[in-house]
């Protein structure tokens, strides 16, 4: 009995190795392993060999499972394969090859049926073997191979040698990785001095944590029993780069997921030794899988769920903790923007968070200031250099000159933005502030539509990544336009891209319309990760704002939608959220909201979930939304843009977002809205020009600063009298002149102390942005 169990476990291990090879894309290795182990007969692979007439490979693969003399079914299988090979050689009039097959391959059957062998020999004397009455129905090689394959399937299925080898068992994705992780977990909890983030150097030896030279123990003075932090390894199921082509690196094999220690249980609270060892320096850790200590209480109450984050309850954490409630969601419609054509894609500026880029279904782009509802910039679609474009693109434009924006996006620092169009091309602009936009690059990137575009900066190099209908992903240098990488492997058009960096490794997630998800390094060595999206849905992927949690949302051909959080250590869905419609007519769009919420546009509303709960939290009904509108949040999650009906874009805001819009227009936050005794926060948006400011704030008295005045004392007349003399004197000090900053990208400024405000003396040729910035500073001082 014990030997039978060991044999069964050994067989399951073979299947796990096969799964690993297939997941990693080692198809050839997998088929060799199938043949040598004899554990699984891949009928699809075998059929492909037969239909392509690769007879030597057919017999080589078959030989791993059965030989000619095993039984009558095996004998029949080999005979039919060799007979068709013989007939194909005759059909090609290659009599030398036919004779060789007859003498070497078919002669083994002569002893059982000499008459048949004699008839096959006589076929060599015929000009056309179809003259034989039994072969008159032979048509051609392709149709004969199909007929042969149907017969071989029946013979294989009834052959007892193949019983239990034709169906691959159902195994959870990345199962081998999980088992290796659990083994490392077990080794780690056995360490005498377990350390957070231990360095795994090899899988060939057991892991042992060494005693740290500069160890620190951390206990809360308020409640030391609650100050037990868990050691955890960095979470990453992404396969690391291999140093040798086709070699398997350490990261590829295992250490791709979090290795976690067990949480403190009710049995060891109060054990000072346990507490001191578990209280190593740390702040916040996530537990990916529960590991149980031997000899301790293993009841559910004493273990930690996979879904629970463990937070070290030290004083610093308590001071920095800011609870988030659903009142922080953008529910109020603050502005409605009207486009002349249907908006297709949007993106907020990452720094000037009230600036919104919009691309439409006729190829036009616009830059909006959502504060004023004013379009700062508008560009109609045009090809910049038709002579440099491919013939295929020119032909496509001749057939149908219509062009739509599939994706518009800012670079991470807001100095560039790119547009992916519905035919072939990508256009990149450089952005220098307000309306200063310059053409940068036009790339004939893909055959067909360019479905997504994203920026990334691996190795401090500014890159743009594109994915298209031609099933390719391409990486381009933003500065030179040179193509850096060509990533091949998808079997359907690429739908979305998500570049990311984790543990110092830069990689790209991509999805295709057939529901496949892949991960790539910045090289040309193929995808490192291959997984299926839930329901094989057309999917988009995004990380939370803190880059710690991975989510995806998509819709399949049946209209079923799936919003899930991924377990990065195992490559499968950790949490599937409830509440999406089951018959969506288009792909559901979604977005994480900072580190707390998820939003998905579905059934004419925007649905909200707490990231930690699968049940729907609330909905936001902005009114007049299509069934599955495109949505976009700004970086802080305070503003939400949603495409509405009749070419409209609705801007929704949180309470703080409304203050942000008000501050951008009036220059300061109304101090009467702040009822606390602490220092008030004043938010300034330096993006508006003096002219725009005057229009928006005409109802208030304006304080015009003459930049030609050399004596800053005249400007001091505008400082309110409720500032004391020391602060007025401090405000006269000159701040660093930012006139050399050519990027034009200004950050939103938060001022909490009057001493932070200083005056700027401008010369006669000061730019409008600088005049407004100085004007806004003076207005802020007046609010204290």
N, C-alpha and C positions, 0 to 999 in steps of 0.2 A: 504493500500500500504506500509506504513512504517513497519507494523508488518511482512509483507511478506519479505521485504528486510532484516529485522533483523533475520528472520528464515533462509533465504538463507545464511547470513553471519555466523550464528551459525553452519550451516551444513558445510560450508567451513572450519570453525575452527576445526570441528571434523576430516575432511580430513587432515588438517595440523598436528594434533596430531597423527593421524595414520601414516603419512609420517615420522614424527619424531621417532616414535617407531620402524618402519621398518629400518630406516637409522641407528639407534643405536643398532640394533640387538635384540630388545625386541619383537620377533615374537609372543611368547605366549601371552604377554600382548596385542599386536595388535589384535589378534584374539578374545580375551575376549572383547576388546573395540568394535570391529566390531559387535559382538553379542549383547552387551548391548546397543549400540547406534542405531543399525539397519541401519547405513548409507551406509554400503558397504558390499556386499556379495562376499567373496573371493572364486570363483569357483574352483580355483586350490587347495586351502586348503580343500574345501569340497570334491573334487574328491579324494584327497589323503586319507581322512578318509574313504570314501566308499570303495575304492579299497583295503584298509587294513582291512576292516571288523570291524571297531571301531564304532559299531552301536549306543552305548550309546552317544558317542561324536558327532556322526552324528546328532542325534535328538536334542542334547543339543545346538549345533551350529545353527541348523535349527529353533529352537524354538525362537531365538532372532528376527526372521524375519516374521514367520507365524506360525499359529496353525492349528490343524486338521480341524476345522470347518470354517475357513476363507472363502474358496470357493472350488469348485470342484477340482481345480488343486492342492491345498494344501492337500485335502483329499487323492487324488490319490498318491501324493508324499509320505505321511506317510504310506499309505497302502503298497505300493511296497517295501519300506524299511523294514517294519516289516514282510512282507511275506517272503522276502529272508532270513531274520534272522531266521525265523521259519523253513524254508527248510534246512538251513545249520545245524541247531541243529538236525533235523531228519537225515541228511546225516552223521552226526557224531555219530548217534545212541544214542544221549543224549535226551531221551524221557522226562525226568523230566524237562529239560530246555525248550523243545518244548511245553510241556503242560503249563508251566508258561507263555511263550510268548502268547500262545493261549488264556489263561484265562485273562491276564492282558493287553496285547497290542492289540490283534486282536478283542477282544470282543466288543470294541467300534464301530466296523464296522458292527456288527451282525444285528443291528436294521434296517440298510439300505439294507442288503443283507443276509438274514438268510440262504438261500440255499447255498451260497458260504461258509459261516461260518461252516455249517454242513459238507460240503465236506472236509474242512480243518481239522475238528475234526476226520473224518474217516481215514485220513492219518496216524494218530497215531496207527491204528490197522494193518497197512501194514508193512511187513518186509522191503520192498523197495518201497518208495513213487513213484519211476519212473514207477511202474506198473500202476499208474493212467495215462490215455491216454493224459491228458493235460500237464503232467510233464515228459513225456517220452523223451523229448529233453534236459532235464537238464543234464549238463555234470559234472561240478565241480564248486567249490566256486569261483575260480579266473575268469573263463570265464563268469559266471553268474553275477558277480559284474560289469564287463565291460559292459555287455548288459544292466544291471540296470542303470549304470551311463549315458549311452547314452540316455536312456528314461527320466531320471531325468533332464538332461540338457534341453531337449525339454520342459518338464513340467514347469521348472523354468523360461525359457525364455518367455513362453506365459502367465505365471502367472502375472497379473497386480500388485500384491504386490511387485514384484521384479523389476518393471520398474524403471530405474534411479539408481539402486543399484548394477549393474553387471559390471560397468566400472569405474575404478579409474580415476579421472580427471588428466590432465597433469599439474603438478606443478613443478616449478623450484626447483632444489635441495636446501636443507637446507633453505626452505622458512620461516619456523617458527623462526629459528635463526635470519634471516635477519630482520623480523618484530620486534623481541625483541631488536635487535641492534638499529633499527630506533627509537624505543620508548626511549631507553636510550640516543640516540643522542638528541632527542627532549628535554628530561629532562635536559641534560647537557647544551644545549644552553640557557635554561631558568635560569640557575644558575647565581646568581648575580656576583660571582667571579669564573668563570670557570677556572679550573686548568688543565695543561697538565698531562697526565697519572693519572687520578683520580682513587681512590681505590673503586671499587664496592664491597661492603660488602654483599648485599642481593638484591634479586629481589622482595621481599615482600613489600618493601617500596620505595617511590620515591627517586631518586638520587639527592643529593644536595651537591655541592662543598662548603667546609668551607673556610673562609678567611685564607690564609696561615700566619703562625707566622713569617716566615722569607722570605716574598715575595720579589722578585727582579724584577724590570722593566728594560727592555733592549731596548734601542733605538739607531739607527745608527746616528752618528753625521753628516754623509753626507746627508742622506735623511731619516728622521724619518718616512715619510709616507710609505716607502717600508719595514719597519721593523716590520711587523705584522706576528708573527708565530702562527700557529694553534695548539690548544691543541688536542692531539690524544691519544687514549688508545693503549696499545701494541697489535699488530696484531697477532692473533692466532685463527684459527678455529679448532685447535686440542682440543679434549675433555680431560679435566684434570682428575687426578686420583680420584676415589671415596674412601672415608674413610670407607664405610660400603659395604660389598659385595652386589651387585645388587642394591645399592642405587644410586640415581642420585645426583651428586655433583653440586655445583654452576657452576663450569666450564663446566660440561656436558650440562647444560641447556642453558646457554646463552653466558657468557662473553667470547666468543671464537673468536671474530672478533674485528676489530678496531672500536672504538667509536669516531667519528670525529665531530669536530665543523665546522661551515660554514666558508668559506674563506671570507676575506675582500672584499666587493663589492664596486662598484663605488659609491654607495650611502653613505657609511660610511667612505670613505677615507677623512681624514680631521676632523673627529669627534674625538676630543682628548680623550674623555672618552672611546670610543670604542677602540681606538688605544692602550691606556695604558693597558686595560684589555686583549687585544689579544696579547700583546707583552711580555707575560710571557717567562721566560728563556727557550730557546729551540734552536735547530739547524735545523733539517730537519725532516719533517713529511710527511707521505703519506696519501692522502685522499681516502678512499675506497668507500664512497658514499656521494653524495651531500645532505646536509641538509639545508633547506631554513629557514631563519628567518621570523617570521610572520610580516606582514605589511611592507615588503621591496620588492624591485624590484626582481621579480622572473624570469626575462628574461634569456635566455641562456647566454647572454653576461655577466651577473652579477653573474653567478654561476660557480663553478669549476667542470670540467670534472672529472670522476672517474680515468682517466688515468694520470692526471697531478700531479707530486710531487710538494709540496710547500716548498720552501727553504727560511729560514730566512736570509735576506740580511744584515747580520752584517759583520763587518770588518774581523773578524776571518775567516768566511766562504769564503769571497772573496780572502783572502790571501792563503787559503789552496786548493782552487779550481784548479784542473788540467784538462783541457779539453782533451778529448780523440778523436782521429780521426781514420779513417780507415787506415791510414798509420801505425798504431800500430798493424796491423794484420800480422801474420806470412805468408808471401807470397813467400819468397825466399827459394829454396831448398838448404840447407846448407850441408847436409850429406845424404848418402844412406847406410843403413845397410843391409847386406845380411845374411839371416838365411838359415840353411840347410833344414828346413821344413817350412810349412805354419804357420805364426804367427796368433794367435787367440785372444790374450789379451795383453795389455801393461799398464804400469803405471810408471810415473816419480817419482823419490824420492822427498818427500816434502821439504827437506832441500838441498841436493845436486841435484840441479834441472837439471843437465846435465847427471844424471844417469838414465837409462831406463831399467825397468824389462820387459821381454818378455816371454810369454808362447806360446807353439806351439801345433799343432794338433796331435803330437805324444807324448805329455806329457813332453817334454823337457822344461827347463827354462834357461834363460840367463840374465846376467846383462851387459848392454852396457854403455860405456862412449861415448856419442854421439859427444864429442869434437873431439876425434881421430878416431872414427869409429871402436873402439877396443872393443871386447867382454872380459870383465874382469873376467867373471865367467860363467860356463856352467855346468848344471846338467842334466843328463838323468833321465827319470822317473824310479823309483823303489819303491816298497812297502817296507817300513822300517821294519815292523814287521807283517808278514803275519799271524802269529799265533794269534795275537790279533784281527784280522779282523773277521767279521761275516761270517757265512756259505754262506749267500746270495751273499756277495761280492766275496768270493772264487769261487762260482759257476759261477758268471758273468764273472770272469776273465778266467775261464777254457773255457767258450764258446767263448769269444772274448777278447783276451789279449790287444787289442788296447786301448789306453787311450789318451784323449785329454784334454787340459787346457780350461776350460770354463771361468775362471776369475783369474786374478792375481792382487794383490793389496798390497800397503804399509799401515802400520799403520800410524796414524796422525803424529807421531814424527819420523817415519822412522826407528825405532828400531826393527820392525818385518815386515815380509811380509808373505802373505798367498796365497795358490793356491787351487782353487776349480776345481776338476776334473770331467770328464764326467761319472764316476762310483763311487758313494758312498763316496769317501774319500776327506778329506782336509788335506793339509800339511802346517805346520807353521815353519818358520825359524826365528831365531834371527840374526840381522845384526849389525856388529861391525865396519864397515868401509871398504871401497875398496873391497877386496875379502874375508874378514873375515865373513863367513856365517856359522851358526851352526844350525843343526836340532833341532827343539823345540818340536813340537807335530805332531802326525799323528792321525786323528780322523776319524773313520768310521761313518760319520755324517748322511747320508741319504740313503734311498732305491732308487736306480736309480742315475741320474746325480745330481751333486751339481751345480746349475745354477748361483749362485752369492755368493759373500763373501764381508763383510765390517767390519771394525774395529770401535769401539766406546769406550768411556771412561766415562760412567755415574758413579757418586760418586767416581771418580778417580780410578775406577777399569778397568783394561785393558780387554776388551771383544772382541770376534770375533763373527759375526752373519752370519749364513749360511741359504740359502733357496734352496729347491730341488724339484725334480720330485715327491716326495711323498706328496706334498702340504703343507709341514711343514716349519716353520721357527724356528731355534734353536739358542740359545745364549750360548756361551762357555767362560769359564775363560781361557785367553791366558796363564797364568802362570801354572795353575794346570791341565787344560784340562777338568775340571768338567763342566757338562752341567748345566747351571743356569736356563734357561727357555725353554719351549716348547710351541710355539705359533701356535694354530690350528684355522682354520677358512676359509682358501682358499679352493675353490672347484676345482681348477686346479693347475698344477705345478707352483711353485713360479718362477718368471722370474727375478726380480731385487729387490734390497734393497737400502734404503737410510736412515741411521741413522742421527738424527739431535737433536739439543737442542734449544728450544725457550722459552724465559721468565723463564728460570730455569727448564723447564720440558724436560726431555730426552725421546725421542720417536723414533719409527722406521716406515718409510713408506715402504710398500711392494707392488709389483704388481704381477699379475699372467697372464698366457698366455690367459685367457679368458677375459682380459680387465678389471679386477677388481683392485681397489686400496684400501688398508686398512692402518690404522695407529694403532700402538700398543704401550703400555707402557711396561716397563721391569717387567712384571708380567705374570701370567698365567690366566688372567681373560677375555681373548678374545679381539678382535679388538674394538677400540673405535670409529673409523671412517670407513664408508663403502661408497665408491663412484665408479661410472663407469668412466673409461678412455674414452676420446673422441673417438667415433667410435668403442668402445670396443676393442681398439688396444692393442697389446702386447707392453708394455710401460716401459721406464726408467724415473726416476725422479732425478732432481738435483737442488740445490740451487745456486744462484749467489755467488760470492766470499765474498760479505759482509753479506751473510746469511739473506738477507731481501726479496728476491724475489724467488718464486718457479716456476720451469718450468718442463715440461714433453714432451717427444717425443716418438711416437710409430707408429706401422704399423699393420693394421688389416688383416684378412684373404683375403680380397678383394684387398690387395695391396695399400689401401688408407693410407696415412701417415698424422699425426697430430702433429704439434709443437705448444704448447700453454703455456701461462703464467697463473698461477692459482691465483684467488682471494681468499686468505686464510681466509678472514672474512666470505665468503659465501660458500666455497667449490665448486666453479664452475669456468669455464674458463673465465678469464678476457680478454685475447687477443689471437687470433688464427693467427699464422703467415702464410703468403702466399708464394708459390713458390716450395713446395715439389711435387715430382712426384705422380701421382695417380695410378700407377701400379708397385710399388716397389716389387721386388722379395724377399727381406729380410727386417728385421726390421731396420729402419733407426737409426743410431747412432748419438748422439748429445752431445754437451758440452757447458756450459756457458763459456765465456771468461771474467774473472774478473767481473766487475759490469756494463759492457757496451754492449757486443756483445753476440750473440748466433751463434754456428756453428753446421751444420748438414751435414753428409756425404751422398750425394744422387746423383744419375745419373752420377757417375764417377768423380764428382767434390766435393768440399767442399763449401757449401753455407753459407753465412754470413748474419745475421740480426742485426740491431740496436734493443736492447731490447725494446725501446719505440715506435717502428714503425713496423707495420705488413708487410710492403713491404720488399722484399729482397733487401739488401744493395749492395752486390757484391758477386762474386764467386772467389774461389782460385782453379786454375787448376794446380795440381802438376804433372799431366801426368801419364799415365799408372796405374790409380787407378781402382779397381773393381767397380761394380755398387753401392754397399753400404759398403764402407770400414770402418774398425774400426779406430777411431781417439782418440788421447789423448793429452791434453795440459799439460805443466808443471804449477806449482802453480802460477807463475807470468804472464802466458799467452804469454811468449816470444818465446817459442818453441812448435812446433806441430809435433807429430808423427802420420803418416798415413800409414796403411798397403797397400802396392802396390802389383802389380802382380809379379809372379816369386819369391815369398818368400822374397820380399824386404820390407824394412821400410824406408820411406822418412821422413827426419827431415827438417821441414820448420822453418824459424826464422824471427822475426821482425828485424828492424834495430838494436835495442838494443840487441836482441838475438844474432845477428851476433857478436856484440861487446863482449857479454858474452862468446861465444865460442872462440873468438880470445883471450880474457883475460885469459881463462882457459888454453890455449895452451902456450901463450907467457909470462904469469905472470902479464901483465898489459895492459891497454887500451892505444893504441897509442895516445899520446897527440896531435899529429897533426890533429886528427879528431875532436878535440874539439876547436871550434872557439870562444867560449864565453870568456869573461874576468873573469868570476867567477871561483871559485875553481873547479878543475876537479875531476870527480868521477872515481876511479880505482876499478875494480872488480876483485877479486881474487877467484879462485876455488881451494881450498886446497886439492882436491881429488886425484890429480895426484902424482904418486911416482916420485922419482928423475930420475929413469931410463926412465920412460915414458916422463918426461919433456925433458930430453936430446934428445930423439928421435924426439920429435915434434919440438924442437927449435934448431936443429943442425946447422941451418944457422946463428944463432946468437952466439956471444961469451958467453960462460958459465962461471959463477963465482962460483967455487967450494968452499964450506965452510967446513973446517975441524973441526968436532965436538970435536976433542981432544984438540984444542987450548984453553988454559985457558984465554989468554989475548984477550979481545974483540977488542982491538985496531987494530989487524990484519984484522978483519972483516970490520973495519971502512974504510979500504983502498978502499972498493968497493962503498962507498957512493959518489955520484957525487959532484963535487966541487961547483955546483950552490946552494948548501944548505949552509946557514950561520952557523957561529960557534955555536950559541945558539941552533939551531935545531940539529946539530951534537951532541952536548952535551946531549940534551934531548933524542936523539935516543939511547944513550948508557945506559939509565936506563933500569933496568931489569923489564920485564912484568911478570904477574902472570903465573907460570908454569902450563900448563894444562895436565901434564903427568898423573894425577889421573883420568882423564876423560876416562873411559873405553868404553863409548858408541861408540866412533869412528864416531859419526855423527857431522860434522862440518857445521857451517852456512856460507853462502856466505857473505863475508865482503865487505862493501862499505866504502872507505876512501875518505874523502873530504878535510881534513886538514893535512899538513905535521906533525903537532904536535901529530897526532894520531899514527904515526909510531914509533915503539921502537924495540930495538934489543933484541935477546934472546940468552943467552949463553948456549950451549948444552954440555952435558957430552959425554963420549965416546960411550955410548950405546943408543944414541938417535934413535928414530924410524924414518922411512923414511918420514912419513907424517909430522913430526915436522921439519925435515931438509928442506923439500920443503916449509913449511909455512914460515920459517925464510928466505929462499932464495927468496921467493916471496915478502916478506916485503922489503928486500934490493933492489929488482928490482923496486918496487913501489917508493921508496925514490928517485931512480935515475931518475924518470920521471918528477920530479918537476922542 
